Every structure is written in structure tokens, then in C-alpha cells.
């Protein structure tokens, strides 16, 4: 991926040992993927005004992930937003979640819940279901074993998720089209500090601005 690259259904997203990526979707969903990770956008449809058809399905094959839900969850809270891993199917109803997916174990976290929203984890082993309904809860899954009860995240786990998949949010920057600062979770931020807004406006690390049409506004 390059800055402002588009992501399409069936695309696989790979990061190397030093790689991180953040993707802002049309409905304001944000995916942050940490190093040594792989995911595939299995399904995505967002049609403003046609809420029943909006849906998101992400296959998380391996690695570390953070997801902030957007308008799809608001429009279609029961069936619209799903994620899958080798060991679980995850339904989200308005929240920020974290996920560690490795061979031999998975750990799923509720990082920021709003109102009565929940994160539902269903085991592929026995179809058992657990719901996380508080911030900083965790569910552990081991192949061939029933899921245990929810538990509290450890401080070390919270720090790891921040270090590997932290999302930086920015206030509106003078000189940027206000339409590029819609209400929502914020722009995509690359590891070198480049800020990419929803309309394609890009703020480079030196402060220069690239407009959606490709024209450059100097930082001086």
C-alpha cells in the first residue's frame, strides 16, 4: 500500500516486521494493523441511505489489530459488522476492539465500549459464545479447547496494543478544507507522521499540504 491507496474487497493486507498500516473506510471505520500481520477484506458495502445493505467482514489471519467501528454498526448493528479469525467469529456493536491472532492462541480485547454496546466472540471449536460488555475485558482462545470466562486486560497487554496499533487523532489543521475534517474518529496516520484525511487531503511531515487534486500547498 502507498499513501491514499484504495483498498478493495478480496484485497489482502500484509505488514512486515517493522510495518504498520491504518486504513480509513468510507463509513469512518478504522483498521490499524501492527507488524507481522495479515488480514483480508472479505466483504465491504457502505451505501448511505440503504442501511440494511451495509456490511463489513474482515478475515484476520495472523497478527495484531485494532478496529474502531463507524457508520455501518450504527446503520446495521445486528448483522452488519463481523470479523473472523482461525478460531473465532466476532460480532461488534459500536466500539473499539483489539485482537492478537497467533498460531496456537488468540486474545481478543474490548478497548472502548459505548452505551450498551458489546463484543460477541463465538468459538469455532464448539460454537460457544461470550460477550464482553465492559472496557478492557479479554477473551482467550486455544485451539481445540472451550473458551474460558472473560477476564481483565493486564497493563502489559494494554501497553502492547498501544505500541503496536495506536491510532493518533488530530485536530483540524489551518489551511485544510473543512470537508476533510468530518466528525468521526479521525484521519489515517502513517508511521512517519503523514496525515491522510477522508477526502484525500494529505499533510506531509514537513507541514506541506497536498490537495485531493494533487496540487501542493507549501508549508512556508
Kinemage of the C-alpha trace (Angstrom):
@kinemage 1
@onewidth
@group {chain A} dominant
@subgroup {mainchain}
@vectorlist {calphas} color= white
{ca unk a 1} P 0.000 0.000 0.000
{ca unk a 2} L 1.003 3.582 -0.690
{ca unk a 3} L -0.434 6.726 0.853
{ca unk a 4} L -4.008 7.315 -0.369
{ca unk a 5} L -4.126 3.827 -1.942
{ca unk a 6} L -7.601 2.381 -2.233
{ca unk a 7} L -8.479 -0.980 -0.681
{ca unk a 8} L -10.951 -3.291 -2.377
{ca unk a 9} L -12.911 -6.381 -1.394
{ca unk a 10} L -10.703 -9.518 -1.519
{ca unk a 11} L -7.517 -7.455 -1.020
{ca unk a 12} L -5.013 -8.976 1.416
{ca unk a 13} L -3.089 -6.581 3.667
{ca unk a 14} L 0.377 -7.715 4.777
{ca unk a 15} L 2.793 -5.938 7.104
{ca unk a 16} L 6.423 -6.859 7.703
{ca unk a 17} L 8.453 -6.875 10.938
{ca unk a 18} L 8.628 -3.055 11.030
{ca unk a 19} L 5.365 -2.406 9.219
{ca unk a 20} L 2.158 -0.767 10.431
{ca unk a 21} L -0.831 0.479 8.483
{ca unk a 22} L -4.018 2.373 9.238
{ca unk a 23} L -6.980 2.285 6.859
{ca unk a 24} L -9.919 4.678 6.983
{ca unk a 25} L -13.034 3.271 5.311
{ca unk a 26} L -15.842 5.264 3.710
{ca unk a 27} L -18.128 4.782 6.724
{ca unk a 28} L -15.385 6.043 9.122
{ca unk a 29} L -14.409 2.561 10.313
{ca unk a 30} L -10.670 2.474 11.074
{ca unk a 31} L -8.452 -0.616 10.879
{ca unk a 32} L -4.989 -0.384 12.438
{ca unk a 33} L -2.754 -3.363 11.668
{ca unk a 34} L 0.505 -3.960 13.514
{ca unk a 35} L 3.775 -5.599 12.453
{ca unk a 36} L 3.958 -9.138 11.029
{ca unk a 37} L 0.218 -9.233 10.400
{ca unk a 38} L -2.135 -10.376 7.654
{ca unk a 39} L -5.789 -9.617 7.015
{ca unk a 40} L -8.211 -9.818 4.086
{ca unk a 41} L -11.187 -7.562 3.430
{ca unk a 42} L -13.701 -10.323 2.711
{ca unk a 43} L -16.743 -8.072 2.236
{ca unk a 44} L -17.470 -4.358 2.384
{ca unk a 45} L -20.521 -2.391 1.309
{ca unk a 46} L -21.481 1.049 2.532
{ca unk a 47} L -24.449 2.718 0.889
{ca unk a 48} L -25.657 5.876 2.577
{ca unk a 49} L -29.431 5.744 2.706
{ca unk a 50} L -29.518 1.965 2.207
{ca unk a 51} L -28.617 0.918 5.728
{ca unk a 52} L -29.849 -2.662 5.513
{ca unk a 53} L -27.276 -3.436 2.797
{ca unk a 54} L -24.261 -2.004 4.641
{ca unk a 55} L -21.789 -4.637 5.820
{ca unk a 56} L -18.168 -5.227 6.818
{ca unk a 57} L -16.358 -8.559 7.047
{ca unk a 58} L -12.646 -8.786 7.832
{ca unk a 59} L -10.605 -12.005 7.975
{ca unk a 60} L -7.746 -11.590 10.462
{ca unk a 61} L -5.335 -14.381 9.615
{ca unk a 62} L -2.425 -13.543 11.907
{ca unk a 63} L -1.026 -10.603 13.839
{ca unk a 64} L -2.214 -7.648 15.878
{ca unk a 65} L -5.206 -5.464 15.042
{ca unk a 66} L -7.271 -2.592 16.394
{ca unk a 67} L -10.677 -1.701 14.950
{ca unk a 68} L -12.838 1.370 15.548
{ca unk a 69} L -16.321 0.893 14.175
{ca unk a 70} L -18.053 3.512 12.039
{ca unk a 71} L -21.456 4.109 10.492
{ca unk a 72} L -22.056 0.507 9.402
{ca unk a 73} L -22.518 -0.519 13.031
{ca unk a 74} L -24.861 2.419 13.573
{ca unk a 75} L -26.891 1.543 10.463
{ca unk a 76} L -26.914 -2.252 10.784
{ca unk a 77} L -25.959 -3.123 14.377
{ca unk a 78} L -27.123 -6.748 14.463
{ca unk a 79} L -25.628 -8.268 11.312
{ca unk a 80} L -23.594 -5.582 9.570
{ca unk a 81} L -20.157 -5.821 11.185
{ca unk a 82} L -18.214 -9.079 11.528
{ca unk a 83} L -14.618 -10.207 11.863
{ca unk a 84} L -13.219 -13.716 11.585
{ca unk a 85} L -10.068 -15.431 12.821
{ca unk a 86} L -8.925 -19.052 12.576
{ca unk a 87} L -10.540 -19.747 15.962
{ca unk a 88} L -13.459 -17.320 16.305
{ca unk a 89} L -16.213 -15.244 14.733
{ca unk a 90} L -16.543 -11.767 16.236
{ca unk a 91} L -19.604 -9.530 16.162
{ca unk a 92} L -19.224 -5.891 17.163
{ca unk a 93} L -21.896 -3.386 18.120
{ca unk a 94} L -20.264 0.022 18.330
{ca unk a 95} L -16.855 0.002 19.956
{ca unk a 96} L -13.066 -0.139 19.708
{ca unk a 97} L -11.566 -3.613 19.865
{ca unk a 98} L -8.099 -5.166 19.873
{ca unk a 99} L -7.002 -8.584 18.633
{ca unk a 100} L -3.869 -10.728 18.887
{ca unk a 101} L -4.022 -13.668 16.489
{ca unk a 102} L -1.150 -16.148 16.606
{ca unk a 103} L -0.709 -19.825 15.831
{ca unk a 104} L -1.781 -21.685 18.951
{ca unk a 105} L -3.594 -18.822 20.700
{ca unk a 106} L -5.804 -15.787 20.266
{ca unk a 107} L -6.599 -12.892 22.592
{ca unk a 108} L -9.497 -10.523 21.965
{ca unk a 109} L -9.996 -7.248 23.824
{ca unk a 110} L -12.740 -4.657 24.340
{ca unk a 111} L -10.844 -1.360 24.418
{ca unk a 112} L -13.627 1.219 24.424
{ca unk a 113} L -17.343 0.412 24.619
{ca unk a 114} L -20.135 2.973 24.288
{ca unk a 115} L -23.557 2.756 25.928
{ca unk a 116} L -24.919 -0.783 25.913
{ca unk a 117} L -22.685 -1.979 23.088
{ca unk a 118} L -20.997 -5.368 23.271
{ca unk a 119} L -18.371 -7.509 21.590
{ca unk a 120} L -19.555 -11.074 20.945
{ca unk a 121} L -16.976 -13.847 20.498
{ca unk a 122} L -18.089 -17.212 19.127
{ca unk a 123} L -15.695 -20.151 19.216
{ca unk a 124} L -15.269 -22.167 16.039
{ca unk a 125} L -14.459 -25.218 18.225
{ca unk a 126} L -17.814 -25.674 19.967
{ca unk a 127} L -19.854 -22.601 18.912
{ca unk a 128} L -19.871 -21.341 22.490
{ca unk a 129} L -20.460 -17.602 22.859
{ca unk a 130} L -19.016 -14.987 25.202
{ca unk a 131} L -19.892 -11.293 25.348
{ca unk a 132} L -17.639 -8.505 26.573
{ca unk a 133} L -19.667 -5.578 27.938
{ca unk a 134} L -17.034 -3.524 29.802
{ca unk a 135} L -13.874 -1.687 28.762
{ca unk a 136} L -10.577 -3.604 28.937
{ca unk a 137} L -12.024 -7.087 29.091
{ca unk a 138} L -10.313 -10.018 27.371
{ca unk a 139} L -11.205 -13.422 25.965
{ca unk a 140} L -8.527 -16.093 25.390
{ca unk a 141} L -8.939 -18.907 22.836
{ca unk a 142} L -6.773 -22.008 22.415
{ca unk a 143} L -7.269 -24.489 19.525
{ca unk a 144} L -9.454 -27.453 20.443
{ca unk a 145} L -10.380 -26.040 23.841
{ca unk a 146} L -13.555 -24.347 25.114
{ca unk a 147} L -13.250 -20.620 25.753
{ca unk a 148} L -12.647 -19.547 29.319
{ca unk a 149} L -14.537 -16.745 31.050
{ca unk a 150} L -13.843 -13.108 30.286
{ca unk a 151} L -11.031 -11.528 32.284
{ca unk a 152} L -9.435 -8.113 32.733
{ca unk a 153} L -6.673 -6.990 30.373
{ca unk a 154} L -3.284 -6.727 32.019
{ca unk a 155} L -1.348 -3.428 31.965
{ca unk a 156} L 1.210 -5.139 29.742
{ca unk a 157} L -1.480 -6.081 27.214
{ca unk a 158} L -2.858 -2.539 27.193
{ca unk a 159} L 0.618 -1.136 26.554
{ca unk a 160} L 1.314 -3.683 23.816
{ca unk a 161} L -1.867 -2.749 21.971
{ca unk a 162} L -0.989 0.938 22.232
{ca unk a 163} L 2.553 0.371 20.958
{ca unk a 164} L 1.603 -1.895 18.055
{ca unk a 165} L -1.724 -0.450 16.864
{ca unk a 166} L -2.063 3.013 18.406
{ca unk a 167} L -4.220 5.483 16.450
{ca unk a 168} L -3.330 9.163 16.545
{ca unk a 169} L -6.140 11.673 16.182
{ca unk a 170} L -5.596 15.251 15.048
{ca unk a 171} L -7.493 18.497 15.473
{ca unk a 172} L -8.369 20.375 12.262
{ca unk a 173} L -5.256 21.923 10.711
{ca unk a 174} L -5.374 25.526 9.419
{ca unk a 175} L -5.432 25.654 5.633
{ca unk a 176} L -7.117 22.263 5.220
{ca unk a 177} L -10.536 22.076 3.595
{ca unk a 178} L -13.051 21.682 6.488
{ca unk a 179} L -14.764 18.931 4.482
{ca unk a 180} L -11.622 16.875 5.059
{ca unk a 181} L -12.288 17.020 8.810
{ca unk a 182} L -15.653 15.289 9.112
{ca unk a 183} L -16.949 14.376 12.580
{ca unk a 184} L -15.711 10.916 13.418
{ca unk a 185} L -12.714 9.000 14.700
{ca unk a 186} L -10.136 10.984 12.729
{ca unk a 187} L -7.785 10.669 9.757
{ca unk a 188} L -5.367 7.910 8.844
{ca unk a 189} L -1.876 8.498 10.208
{ca unk a 190} L 1.155 6.700 8.756
{ca unk a 191} L 4.174 5.731 10.901
{ca unk a 192} L 6.242 8.677 9.556
{ca unk a 193} L 3.604 11.174 10.707
{ca unk a 194} L 1.855 11.783 7.401
{ca unk a 195} L -1.841 12.588 7.937
{ca unk a 196} L -4.383 11.483 5.310
{ca unk a 197} L -7.918 12.848 5.559
{ca unk a 198} L -11.093 11.244 4.240
{ca unk a 199} L -11.279 13.409 1.114
{ca unk a 200} L -7.664 12.611 0.110
{ca unk a 201} L -6.090 15.776 1.551
{ca unk a 202} L -2.600 14.841 2.797
{ca unk a 203} L -0.450 16.643 5.383
{ca unk a 204} L 3.226 15.763 4.938
{ca unk a 205} L 5.655 15.558 7.902
{ca unk a 206} L 7.208 18.915 6.854
{ca unk a 207} L 3.795 20.603 7.100
{ca unk a 208} L 3.132 20.920 3.369
{ca unk a 209} L -0.367 20.099 2.136
{ca unk a 210} L -1.279 18.007 -0.901
{ca unk a 211} L -4.829 18.699 -2.027
{ca unk a 212} L -7.117 15.935 -3.340
{ca unk a 213} L -6.401 17.078 -6.907
{ca unk a 214} L -2.654 16.578 -6.355
{ca unk a 215} L -1.731 20.270 -6.127
{ca unk a 216} L 0.835 21.184 -3.484
{ca unk a 217} L 0.480 23.923 -0.869
{ca unk a 218} L 3.885 24.846 0.603
{ca unk a 219} L 4.359 24.885 4.357
{ca unk a 220} L 6.171 28.218 4.095
